[in-house]
Amino acid sequence: MSGAVRVQPVDADVVRPLRQAVLRPHEGLADQVYPGDDVPGALHVAAHDAAGALVGVASISPEPHPDTPREGDWRIRGMATDPAARGIGAGALLLAAVLEHARAQGGRRAWCNARTPARGFYERAGLEAEGEEFTLPDIGPHVRMAREL
């Protein structure tokens, strides 16, 4: 089914409305500017379905792992898929695109703070949970996850 989904690089402004709608509806659009969005090497990608509708977004940028920082760390942020479009493969394609970008830029490890309900999605992509679950205020339970590139 993912053949009907296309993923392409976009400007950071393109990913922010879906970030807000899916991940942080209690915040304003201006709050969707994340640290790292505009650093050199950052990539933002959007997934569109066969009809051209925006169905998912993801971002990645160089950022040290908060617990075990080392050269070549990249952070995945703002992964969001429209709930109406889940199951069509957009998330997997977005994640593959950002991981490949980091690898191509010399990245050695990718990490994220994954929402606990998305843990299985990230595990299927080879990321492993690190440490205990934690709660981000107004957002909910998360687990840090990482994978070597």
C-alpha positions, 0 to 999 in steps of 0.5 A: 500500500505504501506505493501510493505514498510519496515522501519528499523533503520540505521546508520546516514551515510545511511540517508544523501544522501537522505537528500541531494538529497531531502532537500538540493541539493544545499549543499554538502554531508558533510553538511548533518551531522546535530546537534544531529545525533550522540547524545545518543538515536538518531535514524535514520530510512530508508524506503525501497520499495518492490524492496529494493530501499531506498525511505525515511529517518527520524531522531529523537534525544533528543533536547529541543524545542527552544521556550518552552523547557522542559524535554523530548523534541525530535526533528524530523529532515531530513525527506525525501521521494523520490518524485518518491515514495510519496504516498506509505505510507513510510513517515507515517511509518517513522514518526510513527517509530521515534515517537514511539522511542522517546516515548519508550525512555521517550520522552514527546513531539516531535517537528520539523521545517516543510517545509510549503508544508509538514504541512498537512502531519504532521497535519495528524500525530497529530502535531500542528503548533506553531507560524508564518511561517518563512524562512530558508535561501536557504531552504524556508518557514517553520513552527514549529510543535509539538505534545505530546507523 
